[in-house]
Amino acid sequence: MSLAELVALEQRHAVPTYVRSPVQFVRGEGVYLYDDAGNQYLDFLAGISVLNVGHCHQIVVAAVQAQVAALTHVSNLYYTEPAMRLSRALAESSLGGKVFLCNSGAEANEAAIKLARRHRPGGGIVVLRDAFHGRTYGALSATPQEAKQAPFAPLVPGFVACEKDPDALTAAVGPGTAAVLLEPIQGEGGVLPLAPELLGAAREACDREGAVLIFDEVQTGMGRTGTLWAYEQTGVVPDALTSAKALGGGLPIGALITGERLADTLRPGDHGSTFAGGPVACAAALVALELCSDPALLAHVRSAGERLMAALGELPFIISVRGRGLLVGAELAPGLSAPGLAARALLQERLVINATGPSSLRLEPPLIVTEAQVDEAVRRLARVA
């Protein structure tokens, strides 16, 4: 179908929850996307940090093809090897406890919220300003952004929004607190790394009050920041973490991973999901996890991220650059529109990036991006400012 035909179908039949750019992508390969006219685009968004291993990685494709030809679904009433192997691999790669598999980042955070409440029934959950944890009701209630929350009030009670200040967070955590839930780097909030002092204060406050510390690593995990999990660079170990996005190598999957302390907190019947841990998504995730754990790739992410941030910092219309690894945010000079610049980059230079706010750009290419592709992306961006 033509782009015009798709737009007509959307207007007639699709609920209008997305603002789509006028491009129809039909194929992806590595760091490149191709539209219906055969034009090539340099992808520096990776499906919002989903394609960490690149588009249609041949090993992921082969694993999916083999599994879909053998078994697609049986439900969690029975065992399947991919789900159990993935649970082991995730636990051993991180906190050493147990894993609940689900279908998305929002679902992983919902599971984490239930885990915290099961640990301390009725307890409050402290979250941070500028956070984003998802759009389902519990995850939305943990996302203190007025524009996202207001149309859907009343929300789930018991969430306390805290300023990103160590003293404020320390004061917010008390005997009735079940958990502190935070992102090591606030991706949707504008690629905002949390200060080490803030993370340390969260750990100390949770230890003092018997609350649990949960890291939302939906966007920062799977090698995005230069280590498999972002917490590895912080000096702070959470009690649980959530993963999704890049975990499936392009397929939808999420996971709640616990440390040993919380491994058996959720009990039979406490939580479930029809499609969670499906064989096909788990087969893809096993490959993606192995690829993203490669020390050589992680070292490359760190060096490529430094190159990207340094090059962006040289552009005259960018006043600051922040991030870690290949999760990068750039703040534009006053008067420039980030959404407008991202649109021009797409349509004029065939560079895929996005805006996280009126003046903030986000760049997060597949982790396999080359230095030459980093340089080319910056050149394309410079031409549309």
Sequence and secondary structure as in RCSB ss.txt:
>XXXX:A:sequence
MSLAELVALEQRHAVPTYVRSPVQFVRGEGVYLYDDAGNQYLDFLAGISVLNVGHCHQIVVAAVQAQVAALTHVS
NLYYTEPAMRLSRALAESSLGGKVFLCNSGAEANEAAIKLARRHRPGGGIVVLRDAFHGRTYGALSATPQEAKQA
PFAPLVPGFVACEKDPDALTAAVGPGTAAVLLEPIQGEGGVLPLAPELLGAAREACDREGAVLIFDEVQTGMGRT
GTLWAYEQTGVVPDALTSAKALGGGLPIGALITGERLADTLRPGDHGSTFAGGPVACAAALVALELCSDPALLAH
VRSAGERLMAALGELPFIISVRGRGLLVGAELAPGLSAPGLAARALLQERLVINATGPSSLRLEPPLIVTEAQVD
EAVRRLARVA
>XXXX:A:secstr
  HHHHHHHHHHHS S     S  EEEEEBTEEEETT  EEEESSHHHHT TT BT HHHHHHHHHHHTT     
TTS  HHHHHHHHHHHHHTTEEEEEEESSHHHHHHHHHHHHHHHSTT EEEEETT    SSHHHHHT   HHHHG
GG S  S EEEE S HHHHHHH  TTEEEEEE SEETTTTSEE  HHHHHHHHHHHHHHT EEEEE TTTTTTTT
SSSSGGGGTT   SEEEE GGGGTTS  EEEEEEGGGTTSS TTS   SSTT HHHHHHHHHHHHHHT HHHHHH
HHHHHHHHHHHHHTSTTEEEEEEETTEEEEEE TT  HHHHHHHHHHHH EE EESSSSEEEE   TT  HHHHH
HHHHHHHHT 
